[in-house]
Each structure stands twice: as C-alpha cells, then as structure tokens.
Amino acid sequence: MARSKEFEENAVLDKAMRLFWEQGYEKTSMTDLVEHMGIHRRSLYDTFGDKHTLFLKAMDRFGDKINAALAAGVKRSKSAAEALQFIFDFIIDGEVDLPSGCLMVNSAVELAARDADVDAKFTEACTIAEQQLKEIILWGQRDGEFATDYDAGEMAEYLQNVWVGLRAMARTSVAKEKLHRIANTSIKLIEG
C-alpha cells in the first residue's frame, strides 16, 4: 500500500525556492535542501525529481507568486502612473521576510549561459513582464499620463531592462533611496 505524503507540496517548494534564492543553484546541495525543506531525501526525489528539476519548479513557483502579486497591485491602481510606481516599489522593496533581489535574475546571471532551461524560464519571465509593462504604458498613453513619442512595446523593453537592473542592484548594498531615484527617473521619462 502506498503511503500518503506527510507534507504539502507548495509549502516545501516555497522552502526550496527561498533557499535557491538566497544561495543560488550551485551552492545549494541536496543535503541543504533536505534539511531546509524538512522532508526525507526519498520524498524529495519522488515528489520533485532531481535537484535541477526541483530548481526549475522553484523558478516556476517564484514566477507564479511574483506575477500574482504584481497583477493584484496593478489591478488596485487607480492610474497607470500609480501602477508603474507600485511595480517599481515592489521590485525594489520586495516583500517582508523574503530575500532581496530576484530568483529569476539571480538564476539567469548564474546559469543562463550554460543552462537552456534556466535561460528559457528567464526569457519567458521577461516576456510576461514586458507585456504587463506594455499594457500599463498603453493605459497611460490612452489616459494622457504618458507621452506618445515612443512605441509602448519599445518603452516596455526599456522598463524591463531597468527592472532587471534594479532587481540585481537590490541584492547588493546599494541604498534603496538610489534605486527609487532610478525608478522615479524612468517614470518621469515615460511621462514626457
């Protein structure tokens, strides 16, 4: 008779996600994962596969959580400028009790040049972010908040680049005030 799982998959996946986020892929051992996730090694393999598969699932989990949080914040925004400000504040300040920076950006820097799966996940995350930014820019252009001198898609690509840079810098000792100045300058450029 098969035993039932004694853990909730998303809860232990969140623990793996956090550990990969804090330490990176290469530095995180299977022993680290077993200890941090609080499950047996056999359960880890049976449920999530090998370390690489678990890592990819952790990247997916991260993407789903971030996309949901950003979509909710944008939906609550009363204007495009407010939505853009929310996104920049979120990516700079993060969430309470979570590591700084971004698992996707960290993973791309660490692995994308030699891991096609990580590269594909990062590229997909950028595409989703650019689409979200494009929709906000179009909203702002329609309502007269943002200049129409530039194509919304091109501005979204630019803002996505700023986003990635801010996420990388948020992992360092750079003052958050500086990161907010960079974000605010980017918003001013779009306002025209």
C-alpha positions, -999 to 999 in steps of 0.1 A, spaced: 0 0 0 14 34 -10 19 59 19 3 93 17 25 124 16 31 139 50 37 174 36 21 200 15 40 203 -18 37 240 -23 49 247 13 81 226 9 85 240 -26 84 275 -11 112 265 12 133 252 -17 126 284 -36 138 305 -8 170 285 -3 178 287 -40 170 324 -39 194 330 -10 222 307 -20 220 301 -58 218 268 -75 254 257 -74 259 265 -37 228 246 -26 234 209 -20 208 182 -18 216 179 19 208 216 23 175 211 5 165 180 26 173 198 58 157 231 48 126 216 33 121 193 62 114 162 41 132 129 36 156 126 6 135 99 -9 103 121 -7 122 149 -24 132 127 -53 98 110 -55 79 143 -55 102 167 -73 128 146 -92 164 156 -92 179 189 -80 177 205 -114 140 196 -118 133 209 -83 151 242 -92 130 247 -123 99 240 -103 111 266 -77 116 291 -105 81 285 -118 67 289 -82 86 322 -79 73 334 -112 37 325 -103 39 342 -69 55 374 -83 31 376 -112 1 372 -89 14 399 -65 21 423 -94 -12 417 -111 -31 423 -79 -12 456 -72 -17 468 -107 -54 460 -106 -58 481 -74 -41 510 -90 -62 540 -100 -39 552 -127 -11 539 -150 15 560 -132 3 545 -99 5 510 -113 41 517 -126 51 531 -92 37 501 -75 57 477 -97 90 496 -91 83 499 -53 76 461 -53 107 451 -71 130 474 -51 115 468 -16 104 433 -21 82 416 4 87 413 41 108 383 52 119 374 17 154 376 3 163 407 -16 168 407 -54 151 383 -77 154 345 -81 149 348 -118 176 375 -123 200 357 -99 194 324 -117 199 339 -152 232 355 -141 244 323 -125 232 297 -151 216 310 -183 247 310 -204 251 272 -198 216 260 -189 190 263 -217 161 255 -193 170 284 -170 175 307 -200 141 298 -213 124 304 -180 141 338 -176 132 347 -212 96 337 -205 95 358 -173 109 388 -192 83 384 -219 55 383 -193 69 414 -176 73 433 -209 37 425 -218 25 437 -184 45 469 -187 33 475 -223 -3 473 -211 4 498 -184 21 522 -208 -8 519 -233 -32 527 -204 -11 557 -195 -9 569 -231 -46 565 -236 -53 585 -205 -28 612 -213 -5 603 -184 24 591 -206 40 606 -237 32 590 -270 65 599 -286 77 563 -283 61 529 -291 47 513 -260 64 480 -268 98 496 -270 92 515 -238 82 483 -221 115 467 -233 134 497 -218 115 495 -185 120 457 -183 158 464 -186 155 489 -158 135 463 -138 162 437 -142 189 461 -132 170 472 -101 165 436 -91 202 429 -94 212 460 -76 186 453 -48 207 423 -39 237 445 -32 244 471 -5 233 500 -28 209 522 -9 172 518 -17 169 556 -20 192 554 -50 171 526 -65 140 546 -60 156 576 -77 164 554 -107 128 541 -109 114 576 -105 136 589 -133 124 561 -155 87 571 -148 95 607 -155 110 598 -189 78 580 -198 56 608 -186 74 630 -211 
